[in-house]
Amino acid sequence: MAEAAAKPVWKISQGHLECPICCCLFKDPKMLDCLHSFCLKCLEEMMSKQKPEAEKITCPVCRRETQVPDGGLQSLASSFFLSSLVDEVKQQEAVLGEASAPTATCDCGEGKEATWRCLDCSDNFCQECWKAHGRFKSTKDHQIISLGDWQESKMPPAEHSKPITRMCTVHTDQTLCFYCDTCDTLICPMCAALDHRSAEHNFVKIDDSIRSFRSEVDNTLQEFEKCRQCFKSTEKSIEHARNRLQKKLAQAHSDIDAKAEAEITKIRNKAKLLTDKVNEIGRERDKEYEKALMHNREQMERVDQTIAAVNDLMSQADDVELLDLKQKVMHNLEFQKELKFEIVNHGPSFIGVRCQDVVIDADLGEVCVREKWQLKEKLGKEGSGDGEFKLARAVACFTNGDIVVTDIGLKRLSLFTSTGRYKTSVAKGDARHQLEAPFGVAVTHDDLLFVTDQKKVKVFNTELHFVREFTPSADDADGRSESFLTAVAVDSQRVAVADWERKVISVHKLDGSLITSISNNMESDYLAISNFGCLVFTNYEGQSLLCVNFRGKEMFSVKTFMNGKAAKPTGVLCDDDETIYVVVNSENQGDSEVQRYDSNGAYVATVAQGLYNPLGMAFTPAGDVVVADLHSVKIFEWM
């Protein structure tokens, strides 16, 4: 049982009590500047292997260097707490039967009674050895306490009768009770009166000094904790960037394979066409050769028949009969003059191909090392006619690629094809569609269009036919706080609605039933639901990009800038790889841009520049980006 009880003590302390060099219990542990401790003997052996003139020792754990004091390695700071831990484990092992009882005799081996304990060497001394220990240069700075105090300090906390009393190494009968900040050393009253009495010496009681020291360490550790949090945030951003890189690499590989397969298919199709053409020419020419061959064979067969008949007649008939048949024979032989054979035309027997280089010397494509968008298509212009805009604010895309745009100037909802062809529109006053003043739009995966329309959210199908509606919140009874719905965002299960007037974002199921309501204390101009489970929105006047979770806890709030100056954000869009895209407007129309941020709100890059007055954004099913740009709608593709 004693053995079983002792093991936990050793397991708990083992990682702290072993010297990293010799892997044994510390013996006279010394601390380097990096706060790592080692046995003095181990450090001396390591130092002996260096050049004799070396003045620094390198920590074998972290490789930081420590200046060797003038007094040698002996003068390095002693790790008293490690010595105490080693002694404590030894004593507990002794009590539990794991070691022999601690001796009360001096370690000099002469059997004298021990009255002192060296905390640096972990040795017991008699009166004479204690004095000798203090005379040696290498050990005169060691911390010595009475053996009784040391034994009491090893008892359980409840049995402590008094703290350890440490004696001055200069005035051995005086206790250490002050700390000189000027000299960075512990001193006794005699030291204070003799060696530290001048004005430049500032010494205080140990209790006051340790209180100040602990406070300073606590403050510094708090700063370290802030650094840790910053590092954790940075690490998360790096991991996000790495994950995004892997996704983009996979997508790039897929795009290359798709392009290669498409080009191979094109080549195969062209090869088939060329092969068919060659076969057709070959068949036509072969027919001509076959026709000539058949003609010649027919002529030769007639010749053979004539020759055979004449030979038979000439060999079998008598002279009289031959002369009687002379005219017929000669008439048949006249056939020889009519013989006409087809002449061989070797020209058509040649056919070949001269293939062209399909790719020539050009590469299949180019590598894009920076994310950037280029304008692919622009639709609409300033005006009030079909397909024209007065103030295009928000956009959304159906799965077939059709683009729906809200125009808050004309109070109209317009629908275009993916190529920009105008299809239809719904304007204020159209009773069939029950639409008053469309503002924000969003489309679900199953092609339901959600539109914020003053105080209500209205739902339409792909043909802009009204389906249903719901009211996120009711006005206050006193009428002081009326609802005004601006942005709307959807994912596969939820629809989030921003109430600009009430400064509230409400989250609903797709049928309109309320899930939660979040007070954001700021006007939400545009809104998006991220795939990392948060609401991301912009505040135009506040010049901010914000992110909260569905419980309303703020994840980040950052200011938006352009060219070092605060800028006003509008549209916001979240990609599947946790990337956030934000439209940022400058003071001058025509100089706005789209910026990319990571999931922690850190600015990454500018991906599109030179926009006129961009507002809302949306992804197309093909992965392009549609931007409502005041008097037009622009479609960008990745470069």
C-alpha positions in Angstrom: 0.0 0.0 0.0 2.9 2.3 0.8 4.3 1.7 -2.7 0.9 2.4 -4.3 0.5 5.6 -2.3 4.0 6.8 -3.3 3.6 6.5 -7.0 1.1 9.4 -7.5 3.6 11.8 -5.8 6.3 10.8 -8.2 4.1 10.9 -11.3 2.8 14.4 -10.5 6.3 15.8 -9.8 8.4 13.9 -12.3 8.1 16.4 -15.2 9.3 19.2 -13.0 11.9 17.4 -11.0 14.1 15.9 -13.7 17.0 17.8 -15.3 16.5 17.8 -19.1 20.2 17.0 -19.6 20.8 14.0 -17.2 17.1 13.1 -16.8 17.7 12.6 -13.1 16.4 14.5 -10.0 17.8 18.0 -9.9 21.0 18.4 -8.0 21.9 22.0 -7.2 19.6 23.4 -10.0 20.6 26.6 -11.7 18.4 28.8 -13.8 19.3 30.4 -17.1 18.0 33.7 -18.4 15.3 31.8 -20.4 13.9 30.4 -17.0 14.9 26.8 -17.8 16.8 25.0 -15.0 19.5 22.4 -15.1 21.9 20.7 -12.6 25.0 22.7 -12.0 27.1 19.7 -12.7 25.3 19.2 -16.1 25.9 22.8 -17.0 29.6 22.6 -16.1 30.0 19.5 -18.2 28.2 21.1 -21.1 30.3 24.3 -20.7 33.5 22.3 -20.7 32.8 21.0 -24.2 32.7 24.6 -25.5 35.6 26.8 -26.4 37.6 27.9 -23.4 37.0 31.6 -24.2 33.2 31.2 -24.5 31.3 33.7 -22.4 27.8 32.4 -23.1 26.0 29.1 -22.6 23.3 28.0 -24.9 20.1 26.5 -23.4 19.7 22.9 -24.7 15.9 23.3 -24.6 15.2 26.6 -26.3 18.7 27.5 -27.7 18.6 30.9 -26.1 22.0 32.2 -24.8 22.8 33.2 -21.3 25.8 35.3 -20.3 28.0 33.4 -17.9 28.6 35.6 -14.7 32.0 36.6 -13.7 31.8 34.1 -10.8 31.2 31.3 -13.2 28.2 29.0 -13.5 28.0 28.8 -9.6 26.9 32.4 -9.7 23.8 31.7 -11.8 20.5 32.1 -10.0 19.5 29.0 -8.0 16.2 27.3 -8.5 15.1 27.2 -4.8 11.6 26.0 -5.6 13.0 23.0 -7.6 15.3 22.1 -4.7 12.3 22.3 -2.4 10.3 20.1 -4.6 13.1 17.5 -4.8 13.4 17.6 -1.0 9.7 17.3 -0.6 9.4 14.2 -2.9 12.4 12.6 -1.2 10.9 13.2 2.3 7.4 11.9 1.2 9.0 8.8 -0.3 10.8 8.3 3.0 7.7 8.7 5.0 5.8 6.2 2.7 8.7 3.7 2.9 10.1 4.4 -0.5 13.4 5.7 0.9 15.4 5.6 4.1 14.5 8.0 6.8 16.2 11.4 6.4 19.4 11.6 8.4 19.9 14.1 11.2 23.7 13.9 10.9 26.0 16.0 8.8 26.7 14.9 5.3 30.5 15.1 6.0 30.3 11.5 7.1 31.8 12.1 10.6 28.5 11.4 12.3 28.1 15.0 13.7 24.7 16.3 14.4 23.3 18.4 11.5 21.8 21.8 12.4 21.8 23.6 9.0 20.4 22.8 5.5 21.7 24.2 2.2 18.8 24.8 -0.2 21.2 25.0 -3.2 23.1 21.8 -2.6 20.2 19.9 -0.7 22.9 18.9 1.9 22.8 18.9 5.8 25.7 20.5 7.7 27.0 20.6 11.2 28.2 23.8 12.7 31.7 23.5 11.4 30.7 22.4 7.8 28.2 25.2 7.6 31.0 27.8 8.4 33.3 26.1 5.8 30.5 26.1 3.2 30.2 29.9 3.6 33.9 30.5 3.2 34.2 28.8 -0.3 33.8 31.3 -3.2 31.7 28.9 -5.2 29.2 28.3 -2.3 29.3 31.4 -0.2 26.1 32.8 -1.9 24.1 29.6 -1.2 20.9 29.9 0.8 21.2 28.3 4.3 18.3 27.7 6.7 18.2 25.9 10.0 17.4 22.2 9.7 14.4 22.6 12.0 12.9 25.3 9.8 13.5 23.1 6.7 11.8 20.1 8.3 8.8 22.1 9.4 8.5 23.5 5.9 8.2 19.9 4.6 5.1 19.2 6.7 1.6 19.4 5.3 0.4 23.1 5.1 -1.9 22.7 8.2 1.1 21.8 10.4 3.3 24.8 9.4 4.1 26.7 12.4 6.2 29.5 10.8 7.6 30.4 7.4 11.1 29.5 6.3 13.7 31.9 7.7 16.5 32.6 5.2 19.8 33.9 6.6 22.1 36.5 5.1 25.2 35.0 3.5 27.3 38.0 4.7 25.9 38.6 8.1 25.1 34.9 8.9 23.2 35.7 12.1 20.8 38.1 10.4 17.6 37.2 8.5 16.9 38.5 5.0 14.0 40.9 5.3 14.6 43.7 2.6 15.0 43.7 -1.1 17.2 46.4 -2.7 15.7 47.3 -6.1 18.9 49.2 -7.0 21.1 46.1 -6.6 18.4 43.5 -7.3 19.3 41.5 -4.3 17.9 40.4 -0.9 19.5 42.1 2.1 19.4 41.9 5.9 19.1 44.9 8.3 22.9 45.0 8.7 23.3 45.1 4.9 20.8 48.0 4.8 22.6 49.9 7.5 26.1 49.4 6.1 26.3 48.6 2.4 22.9 50.0 1.1 22.4 53.1 3.2 23.3 55.7 0.5 20.7 57.6 -1.4 21.0 55.6 -4.6 19.9 52.5 -2.9 16.2 51.9 -2.8 15.2 49.0 -0.6 11.8 47.9 0.7 10.4 45.2 2.8 10.2 41.8 1.1 6.4 41.7 1.5 6.0 45.0 -0.2 8.5 44.1 -2.9 6.9 40.8 -3.7 3.5 42.4 -3.8 4.7 44.9 -6.3 6.5 42.2 -8.2 3.4 39.9 -8.4 1.3 42.8 -9.6 3.8 43.6 -12.3 4.0 39.9 -13.3 0.2 39.7 -13.4 -0.1 42.7 -15.6 2.6 41.3 -17.9 0.9 37.9 -18.0 -2.4 39.7 -19.0 -0.5 41.2 -21.9 0.8 37.8 -22.8 -2.8 36.5 -22.7 -3.8 39.3 -25.1 -0.9 38.2 -27.4 -2.1 34.6 -27.1 -5.6 35.6 -28.2 -4.1 37.6 -31.0 -2.0 34.6 -32.1 -5.0 32.3 -31.9 -7.0 34.7 -34.1 -4.1 35.0 -36.5 -3.7 31.2 -36.5 -7.4 30.8 -37.3 -7.0 33.3 -40.2 -3.9 31.4 -41.5 -5.8 28.1 -41.3 -8.7 29.7 -43.1 -6.4 30.9 -45.8 -4.8 27.5 -46.1 -8.2 25.8 -46.3 -9.2 28.3 -49.0 -6.0 27.6 -50.9 -6.7 23.9 -50.8 -10.2 24.5 -52.1 -9.0 26.8 -54.8 -6.3 24.3 -55.8 -8.9 21.5 -56.0 -11.1 23.8 -58.1 -8.2 24.8 -60.3 -7.4 21.1 -60.9 -11.0 20.5 -61.7 -11.1 23.4 -64.1 -7.9 22.3 -65.8 -9.3 18.7 -66.2 -12.6 20.1 -67.5 -10.9 22.3 -70.0 -8.6 19.5 -71.1 -11.5 17.2 -71.5 -13.4 19.9 -73.4 -10.5 20.5 -75.7 -10.0 16.7 -76.2 -13.7 16.4 -77.0 -13.3 19.2 -79.6 -10.3 17.5 -81.1 -12.1 14.2 -81.2 -15.1 15.8 -82.9 -12.8 17.5 -85.5 -11.0 14.2 -86.0 -14.3 12.4 -86.6 -15.3 15.1 -89.2 -12.0 14.8 -90.9 -12.1 11.0 -90.9 -15.7 11.0 -92.3 -14.5 13.4 -95.1 -11.6 11.1 -95.9 -13.8 8.0 -95.9 -16.4 9.7 -98.2 -13.7 10.7 -100.7 -12.2 7.2 -100.5 -15.6 5.5 -101.1 -16.3 7.7 -104.2 -12.9 7.0 -105.7 -13.1 3.4 -104.9 -16.4 3.1 -106.8 -14.8 4.6 -109.9 -11.9 2.1 -109.7 -14.4 -0.8 -109.2 -16.5 0.4 -112.2 -13.4 0.4 -114.4 -12.3 -3.0 -113.1 -15.8 -4.5 -113.9 -15.8 -3.0 -117.4 -12.4 -4.4 -118.2 -13.4 -7.8 -116.8 -16.5 -7.9 -119.0 -14.5 -7.1 -122.1 -11.9 -9.8 -121.2 -14.6 -12.4 -120.7 -16.1 -11.6 -124.1 -12.6 -11.9 -125.6 -12.1 -15.3 -123.9 -15.4 -16.6 -125.2 -14.7 -15.5 -128.8 -11.2 -17.0 -128.7 -12.5 -20.3 -127.3 -15.3 -20.5 -129.9 -13.1 -19.8 -132.9 -10.4 -22.2 -131.7 -13.0 -25.0 -131.3 -14.4 -24.3 -134.7 -10.9 -24.2 -136.4 -9.8 -27.5 -134.8 -13.0 -29.5 -135.3 -14.6 -28.3 -138.6 -13.4 -29.6 -142.1 -12.2 -27.3 -144.8 -15.5 -27.0 -146.6 -17.4 -26.3 -143.4 -14.8 -23.7 -142.3 -15.0 -21.9 -145.7 -18.8 -22.0 -145.4 -18.5 -20.3 -141.9 -15.7 -17.9 -142.9 -17.9 -14.9 -142.9 -19.2 -15.5 -139.4 -15.8 -16.3 -138.0 -14.3 -13.1 -139.4 -17.3 -11.1 -138.2 -16.7 -12.4 -134.6 -13.0 -11.6 -134.9 -13.9 -8.1 -135.9 -14.8 -7.7 -132.3 -11.1 -7.3 -131.5 -11.2 -3.9 -133.1 -14.0 -2.8 -130.8 -12.2 -3.7 -127.6 -11.7 -0.7 -125.3 -10.2 -1.0 -121.9 -10.4 1.6 -119.1 -7.0 3.3 -118.6 -5.6 3.3 -115.0 -5.8 6.7 -113.4 -3.3 6.7 -110.6 -4.1 10.2 -109.4 -7.3 9.4 -107.4 -5.4 6.5 -105.6 -3.7 9.1 -103.4 -5.4 10.5 -100.3 -3.8 12.0 -97.2 -4.2 14.6 -94.5 -2.1 17.6 -93.4 -3.1 18.0 -89.7 -2.9 21.4 -88.1 -1.6 22.1 -84.5 -4.7 22.6 -82.4 -2.9 24.2 -79.5 0.1 25.3 -81.5 2.7 26.7 -79.0 0.2 28.4 -76.7 -0.5 27.0 -73.2 -3.9 25.5 -72.4 -4.4 28.4 -70.0 -2.6 30.7 -67.6 -2.2 30.6 -63.8 -3.9 33.4 -61.9 -2.0 34.0 -58.6 -4.1 36.9 -57.4 -7.9 37.0 -57.0 -9.3 39.6 -59.3 -12.6 40.1 -61.1 -13.1 41.4 -64.6 -16.2 42.8 -66.2 -18.0 40.1 -68.2 -21.2 41.8 -69.0 -23.2 45.0 -68.3 -27.0 45.3 -68.6 -29.3 48.2 -68.3 -28.8 52.0 -68.4 -30.2 55.1 -66.8 -33.9 55.6 -67.5 -37.4 54.5 -66.6 -38.2 52.1 -69.5 -38.1 48.3 -69.5 -34.6 47.1 -68.6 -33.5 50.6 -67.4 -32.7 51.8 -63.9 -33.0 54.9 -61.8 -31.5 53.5 -58.6 -30.7 49.7 -58.8 -30.2 48.7 -55.2 -30.3 44.9 -54.7 -29.8 41.8 -56.8 -30.4 38.0 -56.5 -30.1 35.1 -58.9 -32.4 32.1 -59.6 -30.9 28.6 -60.2 -31.5 29.0 -63.9 -29.3 32.1 -64.0 -32.1 34.7 -64.2 -31.3 37.9 -62.4 -33.8 39.9 -60.3 -33.1 43.5 -59.5 -34.9 46.0 -57.2 -35.0 49.6 -58.3 -35.9 51.8 -55.3 -36.1 54.9 -57.5 -38.8 53.4 -59.7 -40.2 51.1 -57.0 -39.9 48.2 -59.4 -38.7 44.6 -59.4 -37.2 43.6 -62.8 -36.2 40.2 -64.2 -33.5 39.5 -66.7 -32.0 36.4 -68.3 -28.5 35.3 -67.4 -27.3 36.9 -70.7 -28.9 40.3 -69.7 -32.1 40.1 -71.8 -35.0 41.8 -70.2 -37.9 39.5 -69.4 -40.5 41.2 -67.2 -41.0 43.6 -64.2 -43.4 44.3 -61.3 -44.0 47.8 -60.2 -45.9 49.6 -57.4 -49.7 49.5 -57.9 -49.8 46.1 -59.6 -52.6 44.5 -57.6 -51.9 41.0 -58.9 -48.4 41.0 -57.4 -49.2 43.0 -54.2 -45.9 44.9 -54.4 -45.5 48.4 -53.1 -41.8 49.4 -52.7 -39.4 46.5 -53.1 -36.0 47.1 -51.3 -33.9 44.0 -50.6 -34.0 40.6 -52.3 -32.7 37.1 -51.7 -33.3 33.7 -53.4 -33.4 30.3 -51.7 -31.9 27.1 -53.2 -35.4 26.0 -54.3 -36.0 29.3 -56.1 -38.3 31.2 -53.7 -37.7 35.0 -54.0 -37.9 36.9 -50.7 -38.5 40.7 -51.0 -38.6 43.3 -48.3 -41.5 45.6 -49.0 -41.8 48.3 -46.4 -43.2 46.5 -43.3 -43.6 43.0 -44.8 -41.5 40.3 -46.4 -43.2 39.0 -49.6 -42.4 35.8 -51.4 -42.5 35.3 -55.2 -41.7 32.5 -57.6 -39.4 32.5 -60.6 -42.0 34.3 -62.8 -42.4 37.0 -60.1 -45.9 35.7 -59.2 -46.9 36.4 -55.6 -46.8 33.3 -53.3 -47.2 34.5 -49.7 -46.1 37.2 -47.2 -45.3 37.6 -43.5 -44.7 40.5 -41.1 -41.5 40.3 -39.0 -42.6 42.7 -36.2 -45.5 44.9 -35.4 -45.3 48.7 -34.9 -45.3 50.1 -31.3 -48.7 51.1 -30.0 -47.7 54.7 -29.7 -46.4 54.8 -33.2 -43.0 56.1 -32.3 -41.1 53.2 -33.7 -42.4 52.1 -37.1 -40.9 49.2 -39.0 -38.8 49.7 -42.1 -37.4 46.6 -43.6 -34.2 46.9 -45.7 -32.0 43.9 -46.2 -32.9 40.2 -46.4 -30.7 37.1 -46.6 -31.5 33.4 -46.8 -29.8 30.0 -46.4 -31.2 26.5 -46.6 -33.2 26.8 -43.4 -33.5 30.5 -42.4 -34.4 33.9 -43.6 -32.9 37.0 -41.8 -34.5 40.4 -42.1 -33.0 43.7 -41.2 -35.3 46.4 -39.7 -33.4 49.6 -40.3 -35.8 51.7 -38.3 -35.9 49.5 -35.2 -32.2 48.5 -35.4 -33.2 44.8 -35.2 -32.4 41.7 -37.2 -35.0 39.0 -37.0 -34.4 35.4 -38.0 -37.3 33.3 -39.3 -38.0 29.9 -40.6 -38.7 29.9 -44.3 -42.4 29.8 -43.6 -42.0 33.2 -41.7 -42.3 31.9 -38.2 -39.9 33.7 -35.8 -36.8 31.9 -34.5 -35.0 34.8 -32.8 -34.6 38.6 -32.8 -31.3 40.3 -32.5 -30.8 43.9 -31.5 -27.7 45.3 -33.3 -27.9 48.9 -32.1 -27.0 50.1 -35.6 -28.8 50.5 -38.9 -28.3 47.4 -41.1 -28.0 48.4 -44.7 -27.1 45.1 -46.3 -27.1 41.6 -44.8 -25.7 38.1 -45.5 -25.8 34.7 -43.7 -22.4 33.1 -43.6 -21.7 29.4 -43.8 -19.8 29.6 -40.5 -23.1 30.3 -38.7 -23.2 34.1 -38.4 -24.9 37.2 -39.7 -22.7 39.6 -41.5 -24.0 43.1 -42.2 -22.8 46.6 -43.1 -23.5 50.0 -41.6 -23.2 52.7 -44.2 -23.1 55.8 -41.9 -21.0 53.9 -39.3 -18.5 52.9 -42.0 -18.4 49.4 -40.4 -18.5 45.7 -41.3 -20.1 43.7 -38.4 -20.6 40.1 -37.6 -22.8 38.5 -34.9 -23.9 34.9 -34.2 -27.5 33.9 -34.0 -27.5 34.6 -30.3 -26.5 38.2 -30.9 -22.9 37.9 -29.6 -20.6 40.2 -31.6 -17.9 38.2 -33.4 -16.1 41.2 -34.9 -16.7 44.9 -35.8 -14.2 46.5 -38.2 -14.0 49.9 -39.9 -13.8 49.9 -43.7 -11.2 51.9 -45.5 -10.1 52.9 -49.0 -6.7 54.3 -49.7 -6.2 54.8 -45.9 -9.4 56.8 -45.5 -12.6 55.6 -43.8 -15.1 54.5 -46.5 -18.8 53.6 -46.5 -19.7 50.0 -47.1 -22.9 48.8 -48.8 -23.4 45.3 -50.3 -22.0 42.2 -48.5 -21.6 38.7 -49.8 -20.4 35.5 -48.2 -18.7 32.7 -50.2 -18.7 29.0 -49.3 -15.1 29.1 -48.2 -15.9 31.7 -45.4 -14.7 34.6 -47.5 -16.6 37.9 -47.1 -16.9 40.4 -50.0 -17.9 43.9 -49.2 -18.7 46.8 -51.5 -16.9 50.0 -50.3 -17.9 53.4 -51.7 -15.5 56.3 -52.0 -16.5 60.0 -51.9 -16.2 60.1 -55.7 -18.6 58.2 -57.9 -16.7 55.9 -60.3 -14.0 55.1 -57.8 -15.7 52.5 -55.6 -14.4 48.9 -55.2 -15.1 45.4 -53.8 -12.9 44.2 -51.0 -12.3 40.7 -49.6 -12.2 39.9 -45.9 -11.6 36.7 -44.0 -14.0 35.2 -41.5 -12.4 37.2 -38.6 -13.1 40.5 -40.3 -9.5 41.0 -41.4 -9.0 42.8 -44.8 -7.4 40.6 -47.4 -7.4 42.2 -50.8 -9.3 44.4 -53.3 -10.8 42.3 -56.0 -12.7 44.8 -58.2 -12.1 48.5 -58.8 -13.6 51.4 -60.7 -17.2 50.8 -60.0 -19.6 53.7 -60.4 -21.8 53.5 -57.3 -22.1 49.8 -56.4 -24.7 48.6 -53.9 -26.0 45.0 -53.6 -24.2 41.8 -54.8 -25.2 38.2 -55.5 -23.6 35.0 -56.9 -24.8 33.5 -60.1 -25.1 29.7 -60.3 -22.0 29.7 -62.5 -20.0 31.4 -59.8 -19.9 34.9 -61.3 -20.8 38.0 -59.3 -23.6 40.3 -60.1 -23.4 43.9 -58.7 -26.2 46.5 -58.7 -24.3 49.6 -59.8 -26.9 52.4 -59.6 -27.9 52.8 -63.2 -26.8 49.4 -64.4 -26.2 45.8 -63.3 -22.7 44.4 -63.9 -21.6 40.8 -64.1 -18.0 40.0 -63.1 -16.1 36.8 -63.6 -13.0 35.6 -61.8 -9.7 36.2 -63.6 
